[in-house]
Amino acid sequence: VCPLSNVKLKVFEDMKLHNVVDLLKKKLCVTINSDDPAYFGGYMTDNFLAVAQNHSLTDKELVQFTQNAIEASFTSNNEKHHMQRILDQFSSRSI
């Protein structure tokens, strides 16, 4: 999903009302993305920050969005495993 564009386009009136967390808690493979940053005012980091600042999420839940993105990516399984190892190393030091 692209949270900032969803709010700007009035899919959700406010970021606090966005359903991205509900989707994650239902174990759906939801990812946070950007959508035309020049028009909607946010790159990936901005979208992550908007979700994190408006919802009570654990660090683990925030990492789950990136794990989902790796899993959903159109790349080889070897590359997915490589990216997952990098994410695991980062999160083990940061969380």
CNS distance restraints for C-alpha pairs under 8 A (distance, minus, plus):
assign (resid   1 and name CA) (resid  20 and name CA) 7.32 0.50 0.50
assign (resid   1 and name CA) (resid  30 and name CA) 6.97 0.50 0.50
assign (resid   1 and name CA) (resid  31 and name CA) 5.98 0.50 0.50
assign (resid   1 and name CA) (resid  32 and name CA) 5.21 0.50 0.50
assign (resid   1 and name CA) (resid  33 and name CA) 5.77 0.50 0.50
assign (resid   1 and name CA) (resid  34 and name CA) 7.94 0.50 0.50
assign (resid   2 and name CA) (resid   6 and name CA) 6.13 0.50 0.50
assign (resid   2 and name CA) (resid  32 and name CA) 5.94 0.50 0.50
assign (resid   2 and name CA) (resid  33 and name CA) 4.91 0.50 0.50
assign (resid   2 and name CA) (resid  34 and name CA) 5.22 0.50 0.50
assign (resid   2 and name CA) (resid  35 and name CA) 5.90 0.50 0.50
assign (resid   2 and name CA) (resid  47 and name CA) 7.04 0.50 0.50
assign (resid   3 and name CA) (resid   7 and name CA) 6.33 0.50 0.50
assign (resid   3 and name CA) (resid  15 and name CA) 7.21 0.50 0.50
assign (resid   3 and name CA) (resid  18 and name CA) 7.18 0.50 0.50
assign (resid   3 and name CA) (resid  20 and name CA) 7.76 0.50 0.50
assign (resid   3 and name CA) (resid  32 and name CA) 7.25 0.50 0.50
assign (resid   3 and name CA) (resid  33 and name CA) 7.66 0.50 0.50
assign (resid   3 and name CA) (resid  34 and name CA) 7.80 0.50 0.50
assign (resid   3 and name CA) (resid  47 and name CA) 6.10 0.50 0.50
assign (resid   3 and name CA) (resid  50 and name CA) 7.69 0.50 0.50
assign (resid   3 and name CA) (resid  51 and name CA) 7.30 0.50 0.50
assign (resid   4 and name CA) (resid   8 and name CA) 6.16 0.50 0.50
assign (resid   4 and name CA) (resid  15 and name CA) 7.63 0.50 0.50
assign (resid   4 and name CA) (resid  34 and name CA) 7.68 0.50 0.50
assign (resid   4 and name CA) (resid  40 and name CA) 6.50 0.50 0.50
assign (resid   4 and name CA) (resid  41 and name CA) 7.36 0.50 0.50
assign (resid   4 and name CA) (resid  42 and name CA) 6.67 0.50 0.50
assign (resid   4 and name CA) (resid  47 and name CA) 5.99 0.50 0.50
assign (resid   4 and name CA) (resid  50 and name CA) 7.39 0.50 0.50
assign (resid   5 and name CA) (resid   9 and name CA) 5.87 0.50 0.50
assign (resid   5 and name CA) (resid  34 and name CA) 7.77 0.50 0.50
assign (resid   5 and name CA) (resid  35 and name CA) 6.36 0.50 0.50
assign (resid   5 and name CA) (resid  40 and name CA) 5.27 0.50 0.50
assign (resid   5 and name CA) (resid  41 and name CA) 7.98 0.50 0.50
assign (resid   6 and name CA) (resid  10 and name CA) 6.10 0.50 0.50
assign (resid   6 and name CA) (resid  11 and name CA) 5.01 0.50 0.50
assign (resid   6 and name CA) (resid  12 and name CA) 6.09 0.50 0.50
assign (resid   7 and name CA) (resid  11 and name CA) 5.82 0.50 0.50
assign (resid   7 and name CA) (resid  12 and name CA) 5.01 0.50 0.50
assign (resid   7 and name CA) (resid  13 and name CA) 5.89 0.50 0.50
assign (resid   7 and name CA) (resid  14 and name CA) 5.96 0.50 0.50
assign (resid   7 and name CA) (resid  15 and name CA) 6.31 0.50 0.50
assign (resid   7 and name CA) (resid  18 and name CA) 7.88 0.50 0.50
assign (resid   8 and name CA) (resid  40 and name CA) 6.67 0.50 0.50
assign (resid  12 and name CA) (resid  17 and name CA) 6.21 0.50 0.50
assign (resid  12 and name CA) (resid  18 and name CA) 5.77 0.50 0.50
assign (resid  13 and name CA) (resid  17 and name CA) 6.89 0.50 0.50
assign (resid  14 and name CA) (resid  18 and name CA) 6.83 0.50 0.50
assign (resid  15 and name CA) (resid  50 and name CA) 7.20 0.50 0.50
assign (resid  15 and name CA) (resid  51 and name CA) 7.05 0.50 0.50
assign (resid  15 and name CA) (resid  54 and name CA) 6.29 0.50 0.50
assign (resid  16 and name CA) (resid  54 and name CA) 5.23 0.50 0.50
assign (resid  16 and name CA) (resid  55 and name CA) 6.39 0.50 0.50
assign (resid  19 and name CA) (resid  23 and name CA) 6.29 0.50 0.50
assign (resid  20 and name CA) (resid  24 and name CA) 6.31 0.50 0.50
assign (resid  20 and name CA) (resid  30 and name CA) 7.36 0.50 0.50
assign (resid  21 and name CA) (resid  25 and name CA) 6.12 0.50 0.50
assign (resid  21 and name CA) (resid  55 and name CA) 7.56 0.50 0.50
assign (resid  22 and name CA) (resid  26 and name CA) 6.21 0.50 0.50
assign (resid  23 and name CA) (resid  27 and name CA) 6.72 0.50 0.50
assign (resid  23 and name CA) (resid  28 and name CA) 5.68 0.50 0.50
assign (resid  23 and name CA) (resid  30 and name CA) 6.57 0.50 0.50
assign (resid  24 and name CA) (resid  28 and name CA) 5.53 0.50 0.50
assign (resid  24 and name CA) (resid  29 and name CA) 7.05 0.50 0.50
assign (resid  24 and name CA) (resid  30 and name CA) 6.01 0.50 0.50
assign (resid  24 and name CA) (resid  65 and name CA) 7.88 0.50 0.50
assign (resid  29 and name CA) (resid  65 and name CA) 7.95 0.50 0.50
assign (resid  29 and name CA) (resid  68 and name CA) 5.41 0.50 0.50
assign (resid  29 and name CA) (resid  69 and name CA) 7.86 0.50 0.50
assign (resid  29 and name CA) (resid  72 and name CA) 7.51 0.50 0.50
assign (resid  30 and name CA) (resid  65 and name CA) 6.49 0.50 0.50
assign (resid  30 and name CA) (resid  68 and name CA) 6.38 0.50 0.50
assign (resid  30 and name CA) (resid  69 and name CA) 7.67 0.50 0.50
assign (resid  31 and name CA) (resid  65 and name CA) 4.97 0.50 0.50
assign (resid  31 and name CA) (resid  66 and name CA) 6.78 0.50 0.50
assign (resid  31 and name CA) (resid  68 and name CA) 5.98 0.50 0.50
assign (resid  31 and name CA) (resid  69 and name CA) 5.49 0.50 0.50
assign (resid  32 and name CA) (resid  44 and name CA) 7.28 0.50 0.50
assign (resid  32 and name CA) (resid  47 and name CA) 6.83 0.50 0.50
assign (resid  32 and name CA) (resid  48 and name CA) 6.67 0.50 0.50
assign (resid  32 and name CA) (resid  65 and name CA) 6.41 0.50 0.50
assign (resid  32 and name CA) (resid  66 and name CA) 7.85 0.50 0.50
assign (resid  32 and name CA) (resid  69 and name CA) 7.93 0.50 0.50
assign (resid  33 and name CA) (resid  43 and name CA) 7.85 0.50 0.50
assign (resid  33 and name CA) (resid  44 and name CA) 5.60 0.50 0.50
assign (resid  33 and name CA) (resid  47 and name CA) 6.85 0.50 0.50
assign (resid  34 and name CA) (resid  42 and name CA) 6.51 0.50 0.50
assign (resid  34 and name CA) (resid  43 and name CA) 5.26 0.50 0.50
assign (resid  34 and name CA) (resid  44 and name CA) 5.10 0.50 0.50
assign (resid  34 and name CA) (resid  47 and name CA) 6.56 0.50 0.50
assign (resid  35 and name CA) (resid  40 and name CA) 6.88 0.50 0.50
assign (resid  35 and name CA) (resid  42 and name CA) 7.79 0.50 0.50
assign (resid  35 and name CA) (resid  43 and name CA) 7.69 0.50 0.50
assign (resid  36 and name CA) (resid  40 and name CA) 6.09 0.50 0.50
assign (resid  37 and name CA) (resid  41 and name CA) 5.08 0.50 0.50
assign (resid  37 and name CA) (resid  42 and name CA) 4.72 0.50 0.50
assign (resid  37 and name CA) (resid  43 and name CA) 5.32 0.50 0.50
assign (resid  38 and name CA) (resid  42 and name CA) 7.30 0.50 0.50
assign (resid  42 and name CA) (resid  46 and name CA) 5.00 0.50 0.50
assign (resid  42 and name CA) (resid  47 and name CA) 6.12 0.50 0.50
assign (resid  43 and name CA) (resid  47 and name CA) 6.37 0.50 0.50
assign (resid  44 and name CA) (resid  48 and name CA) 6.26 0.50 0.50
assign (resid  45 and name CA) (resid  49 and name CA) 6.07 0.50 0.50
assign (resid  46 and name CA) (resid  50 and name CA) 6.07 0.50 0.50
assign (resid  47 and name CA) (resid  51 and name CA) 6.33 0.50 0.50
assign (resid  48 and name CA) (resid  52 and name CA) 6.08 0.50 0.50
assign (resid  49 and name CA) (resid  53 and name CA) 5.83 0.50 0.50
assign (resid  50 and name CA) (resid  54 and name CA) 6.16 0.50 0.50
assign (resid  51 and name CA) (resid  55 and name CA) 5.93 0.50 0.50
assign (resid  52 and name CA) (resid  56 and name CA) 6.97 0.50 0.50
assign (resid  52 and name CA) (resid  57 and name CA) 6.40 0.50 0.50
assign (resid  52 and name CA) (resid  62 and name CA) 7.59 0.50 0.50
assign (resid  57 and name CA) (resid  61 and name CA) 5.96 0.50 0.50
assign (resid  57 and name CA) (resid  62 and name CA) 6.68 0.50 0.50
assign (resid  58 and name CA) (resid  62 and name CA) 6.45 0.50 0.50
assign (resid  59 and name CA) (resid  63 and name CA) 6.21 0.50 0.50
assign (resid  59 and name CA) (resid  95 and name CA) 6.47 0.50 0.50
assign (resid  60 and name CA) (resid  64 and name CA) 6.19 0.50 0.50
assign (resid  60 and name CA) (resid  95 and name CA) 7.62 0.50 0.50
assign (resid  61 and name CA) (resid  65 and name CA) 6.87 0.50 0.50
assign (resid  62 and name CA) (resid  66 and name CA) 7.31 0.50 0.50
assign (resid  63 and name CA) (resid  67 and name CA) 6.31 0.50 0.50
assign (resid  63 and name CA) (resid  91 and name CA) 7.46 0.50 0.50
assign (resid  64 and name CA) (resid  68 and name CA) 6.01 0.50 0.50
assign (resid  65 and name CA) (resid  69 and name CA) 6.30 0.50 0.50
assign (resid  66 and name CA) (resid  70 and name CA) 6.26 0.50 0.50
assign (resid  67 and name CA) (resid  71 and name CA) 6.25 0.50 0.50
assign (resid  67 and name CA) (resid  84 and name CA) 6.98 0.50 0.50
assign (resid  67 and name CA) (resid  87 and name CA) 7.84 0.50 0.50
assign (resid  68 and name CA) (resid  72 and name CA) 6.02 0.50 0.50
assign (resid  69 and name CA) (resid  73 and name CA) 5.97 0.50 0.50
assign (resid  70 and name CA) (resid  80 and name CA) 5.97 0.50 0.50
assign (resid  70 and name CA) (resid  83 and name CA) 7.04 0.50 0.50
assign (resid  70 and name CA) (resid  84 and name CA) 7.09 0.50 0.50
assign (resid  71 and name CA) (resid  80 and name CA) 6.75 0.50 0.50
assign (resid  73 and name CA) (resid  80 and name CA) 7.87 0.50 0.50
assign (resid  75 and name CA) (resid  79 and name CA) 6.37 0.50 0.50
assign (resid  75 and name CA) (resid  80 and name CA) 6.71 0.50 0.50
assign (resid  76 and name CA) (resid  80 and name CA) 6.27 0.50 0.50
assign (resid  77 and name CA) (resid  81 and name CA) 6.13 0.50 0.50
assign (resid  78 and name CA) (resid  82 and name CA) 6.23 0.50 0.50
assign (resid  79 and name CA) (resid  83 and name CA) 6.15 0.50 0.50
assign (resid  80 and name CA) (resid  84 and name CA) 6.03 0.50 0.50
assign (resid  81 and name CA) (resid  85 and name CA) 6.16 0.50 0.50
assign (resid  82 and name CA) (resid  86 and name CA) 6.46 0.50 0.50
assign (resid  83 and name CA) (resid  87 and name CA) 6.23 0.50 0.50
assign (resid  84 and name CA) (resid  88 and name CA) 6.00 0.50 0.50
assign (resid  85 and name CA) (resid  89 and name CA) 6.14 0.50 0.50
assign (resid  86 and name CA) (resid  90 and name CA) 6.19 0.50 0.50
assign (resid  87 and name CA) (resid  91 and name CA) 5.99 0.50 0.50
assign (resid  88 and name CA) (resid  92 and name CA) 5.92 0.50 0.50
assign (resid  89 and name CA) (resid  93 and name CA) 6.50 0.50 0.50
assign (resid  90 and name CA) (resid  94 and name CA) 6.15 0.50 0.50
assign (resid  91 and name CA) (resid  95 and name CA) 5.43 0.50 0.50
